[in-house]
Amino acid sequence: MKKISALMTGVLLCISVCAQTGNKGKITATIVNEQRLALENATVELLKSKDSSLVKVAITDNAGIAEFENIPFNTYLLRISMVNYSRYFSLPFTLTVDQPLIQVPKISLQAKTGIEMKEVTVTAKKAIHSKTHRPHCGECGK
């Protein structure tokens, strides 16, 4: 009887684990620039299409690829951003049992134009230190 009970527990545990991983999928996106070169370190945010709530964030690798794994089935969209590039929103797409792996078509970010850094001047003054008195040092109570 104990063997049957242990066997049933093992089977139920296996079914539970399989059922949990069976309701999730994977999303992959490739981010490039206007010359179709990979953009490394772009921020790719996975948002729920319904309310734009943030689900996960990924940073692109040196091949411009961002991956989201173990994502529950739902309808999503991507928001991509990178310094000196215009922000991009993808069209919504749906992760389902029938389509658990989604490869988003290559996304090309457009460089911002007309942005010029202005001159920056940094100045500092040397602090004056008194050898006889240090403010807030606790020795003199001042």
ABEGO torsion letter per residue (X at the ends): XAAAAAAAAAAAAAAAAAAAAAABBBBBBBBBBAAGBBBBGBBBBBBBAAAGBBABBBBBBAAGBBBBBGBBBBBBBBBBBBBGBBBBBBBBBBBBAABABBBBBBBBBBBBBGBBBBBBBBBBBBBBBBAABBBGAGAAGX
